Amino acid sequence: MGKILLVIGVIVLLLVIVVGIGAVGSYNRLVNLQEQVNSSWAQVDTVLQRRYDLIPNLVNTVKGYAKQEQQVLTEITRLRSQWGEAKTTAERAQAATGLEGALGRLMVVIENYPELKSNQNFLALQDELAGTENRIAVERRRFNQTVQTYNASLRRFPTNILAGILGFESHPYFEAGTAAREAPKVQF
């Protein structure tokens, strides 16, 4: 009887060790994935900051040519301030989406000013902004891929049990706003 209890005890101990090693591995994987999500967001934040820094130069260049388009310029300035004051990832993403729509409207306004389109300073700023928008798109895609990997790991069994116990939560995707889904209207 003593030998049977010893064998059962060893088997239970081995099972506890195997489960423990699996739990530690799952925990470490979740931590690594969570850090990848944070790192990806930092990259998005960096290119959004670049856009944030370019906007005053672009707005000041356009102001000289398009005084009657003050409403669009005021909206861009307001949204830029809103982005600068945002504290959370969700607030920054929302402000960035609004800013993206306002910049699209600004580009439509610019079409009405041929002399502005030929200004070298404006052309250089417009090229920089276009490059920045491309970088934002790339970093958003990378962020969303990282979030997808992380969220999928949270939902897989048995990691989902450990994640629930340890308080790991899914991250939201960086989604385009409704204004970004509509093409700007250009009128001549």
Secondary structure, 3 states (H helix, E strand, C coil): CHHHHHHHHHHHHHHHHHHHHHHHHHHHHHHHHHHHHHHHHHHHHHHHHHHHHHHHHHHHHHHCCCHHHHHHHHHHHHHHHHHHHCCCHHHHHHHHHHHHHHHHHHHHHHCCCHHHHCCHHHHHHHHHHHHHHHHHHHHHHHHHHHHHHHHHHHHCCCHHHHHHHHCCCCCCCCCCCHHHHCCCCCCC
